[in-house]
């Protein structure tokens, strides 16, 4: 088996991916704009998000995102909508990237080894569709190592101006290849799907 590693991120036009879901999701750095995604969330990208959740058979999270998910999703397993997502997350293995040794109370959770990037790569041998959701700090390590098969950027028509960025100053230079046509939602969000395409290349514009 050679599974695929898919990174799912919700980002603003200026690349901020911090706390899209709720005001208190992640206030680190005194971030004041938690919950910025909801006012510009559309049905079209909502269906794409649901399709991605349906296809996954493993979930990878950084420690901070794990704590957020573990505090919320086990309590939302009834009914449609959130309940459908909660039941899916409950049913699949969850892998956590952390430098510490946290107690993982969410059933089905496993701590990745000291080399979490290598640990995620190894999951290709046991899972078909491995999704990394949020977890911006850890995602930067995966991007730098090109340890992914697809980067899904759900890009929303807002500018936030501060917060954790997917590609901060000092990010590893790289080239990405667009996979298929962008999907545009009725509220202006754009889903862009990329695969790694090697190092950054430079050149000189012709006449």
Buried (B, 14 or more C-beta within 10 A) or exposed (E): EEBBBBBBBBBBEEBBBBBBBBEEBBEEEEBEBBEBBEEBBBEBBBEBBBEBBEEBBBBBBBBBBBBBBBEBBBEBBEEEEBEBBBBBBBEBBBBBBBEEEBEBEBEEBEBBEEEBBEBBBEBBEEBEBBBBBBBBBBBBBBBEBBBBBBBBBBBBEBEBEEBBBBBEEEEEEBEBEEBEEEBEBEBEBBBBBBEBEEEEEEEEEEE
